[in-house]
Amino acid sequence: MEQFPSVAKEAVSMADTRRLPGPNADLWDWQMRGSCRGMDSAFFFHPDGERGPARARREARAKAVCLSCPVLEMCRRHALAVQEPYGIWGGLSESERDGIIKARKRRLTLT
């Protein structure tokens, strides 16, 4: 190892797990309790070209599942935090989340 001292230094710094995210279960365990668990993802994500009344009906059905979900708030916070671009998450559609995110950014630039 002495031949490659920078490698030894790097190996020591890489072993510091304090800066790594926690185990997957700590971050995603809430999804196991979601009302949508086990449902077909097509229920929450629109197929290519879906528009108008068909899209509105699918979104309404998906949001109805979210209304009684025990992890609604966690799901919503996740979707807003990672700026989830597709689907119904936490009872919000893509455009609803986009509006919330844009409003937050506007408020931040005004303060």
FIDOVEX-237912 format. One record per atom (N, C-alpha, C): atom name; residue number from 0; residue in one letter; x, y, z. Coordinates in steps of 0.02 Angstrom, whole numbers. Layout:
N
name | resi | resn | c1 | c2 | c3
CA | NUM | A | X | Y | Z
...
This chain:
111
name | resi | resn | c1 | c2 | c3
N | 0 | M | 41 | -60 | 0
CA | 0 | M | 0 | 0 | 0
C | 0 | M | 43 | 63 | 0
N | 1 | E | 101 | 60 | 29
CA | 1 | E | 144 | 119 | 32
C | 1 | E | 161 | 144 | -38
N | 2 | Q | 162 | 99 | -85
CA | 2 | Q | 177 | 118 | -154
C | 2 | Q | 123 | 165 | -182
N | 3 | F | 62 | 159 | -157
CA | 3 | F | 6 | 201 | -179
C | 3 | F | -26 | 235 | -119
N | 4 | P | 8 | 285 | -89
CA | 4 | P | -19 | 316 | -29
C | 4 | P | -87 | 349 | -39
N | 5 | S | -100 | 377 | -98
CA | 5 | S | -165 | 410 | -108
C | 5 | S | -222 | 359 | -108
N | 6 | V | -208 | 298 | -130
CA | 6 | V | -258 | 245 | -129
C | 6 | V | -276 | 228 | -57
N | 7 | A | -226 | 224 | -14
CA | 7 | A | -239 | 208 | 56
C | 7 | A | -280 | 263 | 89
N | 8 | K | -263 | 326 | 75
CA | 8 | K | -301 | 382 | 103
C | 8 | K | -373 | 380 | 79
N | 9 | E | -383 | 368 | 16
CA | 9 | E | -450 | 366 | -13
C | 9 | E | -490 | 310 | 18
N | 10 | A | -459 | 252 | 29
CA | 10 | A | -494 | 195 | 58
C | 10 | A | -518 | 211 | 128
N | 11 | V | -477 | 248 | 166
CA | 11 | V | -496 | 267 | 234
C | 11 | V | -556 | 315 | 231
N | 12 | S | -554 | 365 | 188
CA | 12 | S | -609 | 412 | 185
C | 12 | S | -673 | 380 | 158
N | 13 | M | -666 | 331 | 114
CA | 13 | M | -725 | 298 | 87
C | 13 | M | -759 | 253 | 140
N | 14 | A | -722 | 233 | 190
CA | 14 | A | -750 | 189 | 241
C | 14 | A | -794 | 227 | 290
N | 15 | D | -792 | 293 | 289
CA | 15 | D | -832 | 334 | 335
C | 15 | D | -905 | 333 | 311
N | 16 | T | -945 | 291 | 342
CA | 16 | T | -1014 | 282 | 320
C | 16 | T | -1062 | 334 | 349
N | 17 | R | -1038 | 378 | 391
CA | 17 | R | -1083 | 428 | 421
C | 17 | R | -1114 | 474 | 370
N | 18 | R | -1080 | 485 | 314
CA | 18 | R | -1107 | 531 | 264
C | 18 | R | -1150 | 496 | 212
N | 19 | L | -1157 | 431 | 217
CA | 19 | L | -1199 | 393 | 170
C | 19 | L | -1271 | 394 | 194
N | 20 | P | -1319 | 388 | 148
CA | 20 | P | -1389 | 385 | 169
C | 20 | P | -1401 | 321 | 209
N | 21 | G | -1453 | 323 | 250
CA | 21 | G | -1470 | 264 | 290
C | 21 | G | -1492 | 206 | 247
N | 22 | P | -1504 | 150 | 279
CA | 22 | P | -1527 | 91 | 242
C | 22 | P | -1591 | 107 | 204
N | 23 | N | -1601 | 72 | 151
CA | 23 | N | -1659 | 84 | 108
C | 23 | N | -1725 | 82 | 146
N | 24 | A | -1731 | 36 | 192
CA | 24 | A | -1793 | 29 | 231
C | 24 | A | -1808 | 93 | 269
N | 25 | D | -1756 | 127 | 294
CA | 25 | D | -1767 | 189 | 331
C | 25 | D | -1797 | 243 | 287
N | 26 | L | -1778 | 243 | 224
CA | 26 | L | -1801 | 295 | 177
C | 26 | L | -1867 | 278 | 144
N | 27 | W | -1881 | 216 | 134
CA | 27 | W | -1939 | 196 | 93
C | 27 | W | -1990 | 153 | 129
N | 28 | D | -1981 | 140 | 193
CA | 28 | D | -2026 | 96 | 229
C | 28 | D | -2099 | 118 | 225
N | 29 | W | -2111 | 183 | 221
CA | 29 | W | -2179 | 208 | 218
C | 29 | W | -2216 | 181 | 157
N | 30 | Q | -2180 | 167 | 102
CA | 30 | Q | -2213 | 142 | 42
C | 30 | Q | -2244 | 73 | 53
N | 31 | M | -2218 | 36 | 100
CA | 31 | M | -2246 | -31 | 114
C | 31 | M | -2316 | -26 | 144
N | 32 | R | -2333 | 31 | 172
CA | 32 | R | -2398 | 41 | 204
C | 32 | R | -2448 | 79 | 161
N | 33 | G | -2427 | 96 | 100
CA | 33 | G | -2470 | 136 | 56
C | 33 | G | -2531 | 97 | 32
N | 34 | S | -2587 | 131 | 25
CA | 34 | S | -2648 | 100 | -1
C | 34 | S | -2639 | 76 | -73
N | 35 | C | -2591 | 105 | -108
CA | 35 | C | -2578 | 86 | -178
C | 35 | C | -2534 | 24 | -183
N | 36 | R | -2507 | 1 | -128
CA | 36 | R | -2462 | -57 | -129
C | 36 | R | -2495 | -116 | -163
N | 37 | G | -2462 | -143 | -213
CA | 37 | G | -2487 | -201 | -249
C | 37 | G | -2534 | -185 | -307
N | 38 | M | -2552 | -122 | -314
CA | 38 | M | -2596 | -102 | -369
C | 38 | M | -2555 | -94 | -433
N | 39 | D | -2588 | -100 | -489
CA | 39 | D | -2557 | -89 | -554
C | 39 | D | -2535 | -16 | -559
N | 40 | S | -2472 | -5 | -577
CA | 40 | S | -2446 | 64 | -581
C | 40 | S | -2482 | 105 | -634
N | 41 | A | -2513 | 73 | -683
CA | 41 | A | -2550 | 108 | -736
C | 41 | A | -2608 | 148 | -706
N | 42 | F | -2629 | 130 | -647
CA | 42 | F | -2682 | 165 | -611
C | 42 | F | -2659 | 236 | -593
N | 43 | F | -2594 | 245 | -581
CA | 43 | F | -2567 | 308 | -556
C | 43 | F | -2525 | 346 | -607
N | 44 | F | -2505 | 312 | -661
CA | 44 | F | -2462 | 343 | -712
C | 44 | F | -2497 | 339 | -779
N | 45 | H | -2502 | 396 | -813
CA | 45 | H | -2540 | 399 | -876
C | 45 | H | -2502 | 366 | -933
N | 46 | P | -2538 | 331 | -976
CA | 46 | P | -2506 | 304 | -1037
C | 46 | P | -2492 | 361 | -1086
N | 47 | D | -2446 | 350 | -1131
CA | 47 | D | -2431 | 400 | -1182
C | 47 | D | -2495 | 421 | -1219
N | 48 | G | -2504 | 485 | -1226
CA | 48 | G | -2560 | 511 | -1265
C | 48 | G | -2626 | 517 | -1227
N | 49 | E | -2629 | 497 | -1164
CA | 49 | E | -2691 | 503 | -1127
C | 49 | E | -2706 | 577 | -1113
N | 50 | R | -2766 | 599 | -1131
CA | 50 | R | -2784 | 669 | -1123
C | 50 | R | -2858 | 674 | -1102
N | 51 | G | -2878 | 735 | -1089
CA | 51 | G | -2948 | 752 | -1078
C | 51 | G | -2984 | 711 | -1026
N | 52 | P | -3047 | 692 | -1042
CA | 52 | P | -3089 | 656 | -994
C | 52 | P | -3059 | 590 | -970
N | 53 | A | -3026 | 553 | -1014
CA | 53 | A | -2997 | 489 | -993
C | 53 | A | -2944 | 500 | -939
N | 54 | R | -2903 | 550 | -949
CA | 54 | R | -2850 | 565 | -900
C | 54 | R | -2881 | 590 | -835
N | 55 | A | -2931 | 633 | -840
CA | 55 | A | -2964 | 659 | -780
C | 55 | A | -2996 | 603 | -740
N | 56 | R | -3028 | 555 | -774
CA | 56 | R | -3059 | 498 | -738
C | 56 | R | -3006 | 455 | -703
N | 57 | R | -2952 | 440 | -738
CA | 57 | R | -2900 | 398 | -708
C | 57 | R | -2870 | 434 | -648
N | 58 | E | -2855 | 499 | -655
CA | 58 | E | -2827 | 537 | -599
C | 58 | E | -2874 | 539 | -540
N | 59 | A | -2939 | 547 | -553
CA | 59 | A | -2988 | 549 | -498
C | 59 | A | -2990 | 482 | -461
N | 60 | R | -2987 | 427 | -498
CA | 60 | R | -2987 | 361 | -466
C | 60 | R | -2924 | 352 | -424
N | 61 | A | -2867 | 373 | -451
CA | 61 | A | -2804 | 366 | -414
C | 61 | A | -2805 | 409 | -351
N | 62 | K | -2830 | 470 | -357
CA | 62 | K | -2833 | 515 | -300
C | 62 | K | -2880 | 488 | -246
N | 63 | A | -2932 | 452 | -267
CA | 63 | A | -2979 | 422 | -218
C | 63 | A | -2942 | 371 | -176
N | 64 | V | -2896 | 334 | -205
CA | 64 | V | -2856 | 285 | -168
C | 64 | V | -2813 | 323 | -117
N | 65 | C | -2785 | 379 | -138
CA | 65 | C | -2741 | 419 | -95
C | 65 | C | -2778 | 448 | -35
N | 66 | L | -2841 | 466 | -44
CA | 66 | L | -2879 | 500 | 9
C | 66 | L | -2879 | 461 | 75
N | 67 | S | -2885 | 395 | 71
CA | 67 | S | -2888 | 355 | 132
C | 67 | S | -2821 | 323 | 149
N | 68 | C | -2768 | 344 | 116
CA | 68 | C | -2703 | 313 | 125
C | 68 | C | -2671 | 335 | 191
N | 69 | P | -2645 | 288 | 230
CA | 69 | P | -2613 | 306 | 294
C | 69 | P | -2546 | 343 | 286
N | 70 | V | -2517 | 341 | 227
CA | 70 | V | -2452 | 374 | 216
C | 70 | V | -2458 | 432 | 166
N | 71 | L | -2517 | 459 | 159
CA | 71 | L | -2529 | 513 | 111
C | 71 | L | -2479 | 570 | 118
N | 72 | E | -2470 | 595 | 178
CA | 72 | E | -2425 | 652 | 189
C | 72 | E | -2353 | 635 | 174
N | 73 | M | -2330 | 576 | 194
CA | 73 | M | -2261 | 556 | 179
C | 73 | M | -2250 | 550 | 104
N | 74 | C | -2298 | 522 | 70
CA | 74 | C | -2295 | 514 | -2
C | 74 | C | -2292 | 582 | -37
N | 75 | R | -2334 | 627 | -14
CA | 75 | R | -2336 | 694 | -43
C | 75 | R | -2270 | 731 | -31
N | 76 | R | -2245 | 727 | 31
CA | 76 | R | -2181 | 760 | 46
C | 76 | R | -2124 | 732 | 3
N | 77 | H | -2123 | 666 | -5
CA | 77 | H | -2072 | 635 | -47
C | 77 | H | -2077 | 661 | -119
N | 78 | A | -2137 | 660 | -147
CA | 78 | A | -2146 | 680 | -217
C | 78 | A | -2125 | 753 | -228
N | 79 | L | -2140 | 796 | -180
CA | 79 | L | -2121 | 866 | -186
C | 79 | L | -2046 | 875 | -176
N | 80 | A | -2018 | 838 | -129
CA | 80 | A | -1946 | 845 | -114
C | 80 | A | -1903 | 823 | -173
N | 81 | V | -1921 | 769 | -206
CA | 81 | V | -1881 | 744 | -262
C | 81 | V | -1906 | 769 | -329
N | 82 | Q | -1959 | 810 | -326
CA | 82 | Q | -1990 | 837 | -386
C | 82 | Q | -2008 | 781 | -435
N | 83 | E | -2045 | 734 | -409
CA | 83 | E | -2068 | 676 | -448
C | 83 | E | -2105 | 701 | -510
N | 84 | P | -2080 | 684 | -570
CA | 84 | P | -2109 | 714 | -630
C | 84 | P | -2172 | 681 | -657
N | 85 | Y | -2186 | 619 | -637
CA | 85 | Y | -2242 | 583 | -667
C | 85 | Y | -2287 | 551 | -615
N | 86 | G | -2350 | 544 | -633
CA | 86 | G | -2397 | 506 | -593
C | 86 | G | -2431 | 544 | -537
N | 87 | I | -2476 | 508 | -505
CA | 87 | I | -2511 | 534 | -446
C | 87 | I | -2471 | 511 | -385
N | 88 | W | -2450 | 558 | -344
CA | 88 | W | -2412 | 544 | -283
C | 88 | W | -2442 | 586 | -227
N | 89 | G | -2459 | 555 | -172
CA | 89 | G | -2486 | 593 | -116
C | 89 | G | -2549 | 631 | -133
N | 90 | G | -2588 | 604 | -179
CA | 90 | G | -2651 | 636 | -198
C | 90 | G | -2643 | 695 | -244
N | 91 | L | -2583 | 707 | -270
CA | 91 | L | -2571 | 763 | -314
C | 91 | L | -2550 | 740 | -384
N | 92 | S | -2576 | 774 | -434
CA | 92 | S | -2558 | 758 | -503
C | 92 | S | -2491 | 792 | -519
N | 93 | E | -2466 | 776 | -578
CA | 93 | E | -2403 | 806 | -601
C | 93 | E | -2409 | 882 | -603
N | 94 | S | -2464 | 907 | -632
CA | 94 | S | -2472 | 980 | -638
C | 94 | S | -2482 | 1013 | -570
N | 95 | E | -2517 | 980 | -524
CA | 95 | E | -2526 | 1008 | -457
C | 95 | E | -2459 | 1013 | -420
N | 96 | R | -2419 | 961 | -425
CA | 96 | R | -2353 | 963 | -393
C | 96 | R | -2309 | 1017 | -424
N | 97 | D | -2312 | 1021 | -490
CA | 97 | D | -2273 | 1071 | -526
C | 97 | D | -2292 | 1142 | -503
N | 98 | G | -2357 | 1154 | -494
CA | 98 | G | -2380 | 1219 | -470
C | 98 | G | -2355 | 1234 | -400
N | 99 | I | -2356 | 1185 | -356
CA | 99 | I | -2331 | 1195 | -287
C | 99 | I | -2257 | 1209 | -287
N | 100 | I | -2219 | 1171 | -326
CA | 100 | I | -2146 | 1180 | -329
C | 100 | I | -2129 | 1249 | -357
N | 101 | K | -2164 | 1269 | -410
CA | 101 | K | -2150 | 1335 | -440
C | 101 | K | -2168 | 1391 | -391
N | 102 | A | -2223 | 1383 | -354
CA | 102 | A | -2243 | 1434 | -305
C | 102 | A | -2191 | 1439 | -249
N | 103 | R | -2165 | 1382 | -227
CA | 103 | R | -2112 | 1383 | -176
C | 103 | R | -2050 | 1419 | -201
N | 104 | K | -2031 | 1406 | -263
CA | 104 | K | -1972 | 1438 | -291
C | 104 | K | -1982 | 1513 | -297
N | 105 | R | -2042 | 1534 | -316
CA | 105 | R | -2057 | 1606 | -321
C | 105 | R | -2051 | 1639 | -252
N | 106 | R | -2079 | 1606 | -201
CA | 106 | R | -2075 | 1633 | -133
C | 106 | R | -2002 | 1640 | -111
N | 107 | L | -1961 | 1590 | -128
CA | 107 | L | -1891 | 1592 | -108
C | 107 | L | -1853 | 1649 | -143
N | 108 | T | -1870 | 1663 | -205
CA | 108 | T | -1836 | 1717 | -240
C | 108 | T | -1860 | 1785 | -217
N | 109 | L | -1919 | 1789 | -189
CA | 109 | L | -1945 | 1853 | -165
C | 109 | L | -1919 | 1870 | -95
N | 110 | T | -1896 | 1821 | -59
CA | 110 | T | -1872 | 1834 | 10
C | 110 | T | -1798 | 1844 | 13
